[in-house]
Structure formats: C-alpha cells, structure tokens
C-alpha cells in the first residue's frame, strides 16, 4: 500500500533533504523521493520537528530539484526479507542481493532495527567455544552468546584472525559439539578486503553456511549505518526463528563510527569527544546488545566486532566505549607482530569477562582456570623484568629473573605463536601452557593446585621439545 505523497522540498543539504512535516511520520521511517523523471531514491527519517522532517537519502541527491521533487512517506521502518535461503548469499549494506541470484524466496520481512530483548528472558552464556587459537581458548575464552571484540590497529592481521575463527570455531559442551553458521558484515572496507574474506570462505568450504553483507568504502555513509542492522536482523532470524548457533563478525566498527560522526555533523548536532556524537555509546549498544541467548529458543548469537584503534590508542572513544558495553576484548599487539608472531594477541590487556563460567571440569579441563591464571601472572612479571633489563642489562639480573625471561620468550614462541591454518584443540592448548610453565621454578607456581602440578607437569616436561 502506498503512503502519503507530497511535492516539493524545503532545501537540500548534501545527502539530507528537508521537507515540511504534514503527516505524522516516525523516526527511522522509510521515505521514497522521486525526481522530475520519476527516478526513485530511498531514504529514511533521521530528524524531525513540529514543522519539518529531515530525510537522509541512501545515495546521492544529485539531480534532485527542490521544486519538482516528490516525497512519499512509506509508513514503515526499513525491513529485510529473511528466509532459509539467507545462507550462502551476498548482500549489499541495504540487504539487497548482489550475487546475481535474485531475491531470496520468502515473503517474511523483519524490521532491521530489531526489538529490545527482555533482560529477564536472557540466558547466561556458559558454553565454551573452541576457536583453535591458543591465545584465545587458553587465556581469553570465547563463550556462546558473548560479544567479544577484537581491538586492532592499521596493518595488523585482524582480518586473517577473524577468517581463522570463522573457519575453526565450534561449540564444545557436555550437550553439543556443533559448528556455527556465520553472518559476516563489512562496513566501509576496501574491495580487496571484501575479496579476501569471500575467497577464504569459498576456499575453506564454509561459504554455504555464511550470509555476507558488504558495504564497501565507496558506498554512502548511511549504508554503513544500516549494514550491521541488516546483518544482525538476519542473525536474529537464523538464531531465534531457525534455532541455529550464529557467529556474527562485523568489521570495521571504526568505519561505522566515522559514518555516524559524518552524519551527525551534517545534521548540525553538538559534537562530544573527538567530534563523535554524544549518543555514540547508546548507538553502539543498540548493535552489541543484540547478541546472546534467550528463553524459548535453542539458538544463539555470538558477536566478534572488529575495530581498528586510531593511532593504536585503546583510550580512543570507539574502543573505550566498546569495552564498556562488551564482555572483554582481544587486543592485537604491534610489537609482537613486528617480531613475526601470529596471532599477535597481547597477553595482558586481553580478557574475557565470561571466561570463568565457561571453563573447568565438564566444560574444558579441570586445570584450565589455574593454568590461565598462572600464565597471566608469570607473563606480567616478564613484562616488568624486560623493562628492568632494558635499563640495567640482562647480565646483571638474578638467575631466577633470567628464568622468567626465558619463560617469556617460550610463552610467545610456543604458546601464542601458531600457524594461520593450525587448529589446536583445548587439550593441546593447555598442554602447551604446562610446557612453558615448566621453565619456572615449581615453588613459583602458587596459583595452581598442587594436585594439578603433580598430574600434568611431568607429562609436559616429557613431551617432545618445541
């Protein structure tokens, strides 16, 4: 059914058109704007007052005339067509298929803005996800239903790491050992980055279980804001209507926030920290909080947002606010990367706040918590000793301190470092943890139960040298 249509625009400001508000329109309502040749452009309501409405166009306003243009308020929010055929397809940032196979066969549409989840209906995440990456599984464990971002920097291998997680991630618990379906969303990325992911998904055989949403760098800013909402709507349908376990990878959230800042500036809003709008926190929360498990559905949504920290600054508003909303972070370290260590996951600033509830006996292994705690403590001391060694020289340090420095090198080269296509199970990861801890004096392993030391240390020492 067609909505109410009006002729003429008050003014045109870049991608935003202003029209008189003669009907009862709603925020985020879809709008069709027609030029003099009946060319149709879609947009959505981004602001309104008593007398006027601001509409942001998905694309260019070139060729629009303020006197000849016609505006039609469609009376509904933006919707995404969803169905079982979502998987294996490639869409643009507006949810339109771009793989040449036409629309998916379905008459089911969902509002891309989603619906708020009743907190009482949420189920606490507890199921361990094995990514096959020791730095994550061993020390910053990912849990089904968690949102765990990757904080990276320009030039660091976050894309390779994300692709590896997509290839290898599976749920391990007492009740299941299942693979994920994946919803992948790229915002403002270059074509070669999008091509890398598509080729990797195809080569590894997971493309049939992936729904891809691409908003490339040359797409309009508004499309970057819509793309993650379309992707998360698809994920919610697969998880809560089809009872699937969905892994959502979104890259790059920094591009999303830059688009939000650009549109905020166009709308004349008062800027906050570093020019970003004051509602950046709540806007990011509207995306991140669409992860989780809910009662009445056996499906789940696990989120891995990727963001590149400007100038590697973890206190920048984007990683800072993301850290408040999400349940931890995986931080990539430039120094480790420059030394040839992959994945260059920084041991100390990385953490998973839900890790404690998803590991241990019956989930991973009884010694997991103790080994992770001891690795954190020992590596923290290594970082302090390296700073001291840079001042006084390693030869002036005690024999015990030198053992810790040797442990630090082995921790990075044996435990953290692994091949891009090396898939380690949790048992291998913990055995490697024991192997590197064997470099330390036994009396220093104060965070580990003595029973576990007697049970696992000898096995680690007798295993082949790495």
Secondary structure, 3 states (H helix, E strand, C coil): CCCEEEECCCEEECCEEEEECCCCCCCCEEEEEECCCCCEEEEEEEEECCCEEEEEECCCCCCCCCCCCEEEEEEEECEEEECHHHCCCEEECCCCECCCCCCCCCCEEEECCCCCCCHHHEECCCCEEECCCHHHHHHCCEECCCECEEEECCCCCHHHHHHHHHHHCEEECCCCEEECEEEEEEEEECHHHHHHHHHHHHHHCCHHHEEEEEEECCCCHHHHHHHHHHHHHHHHHHHHHCCCEEEEEEECHHHHHHHHHHHHHHCCCCECHHHCECCHHHHHHHHHCCCEEECCCCCEEEEEEEEECHHHCCCCHHHHHHHHHCCEEEEECHHHHHCCCCCCECCCCCEECCHHHCCCCCCCCCCHHHHHHHHHHHHHHHHHHHHHHHHHCHHHCCHHHHHHHHHHHHHHHHHHCCCCCCCCCHHHHHHHHHHHHCCCCHHHCCCCCHHHHHHHHHHHHHCCCC
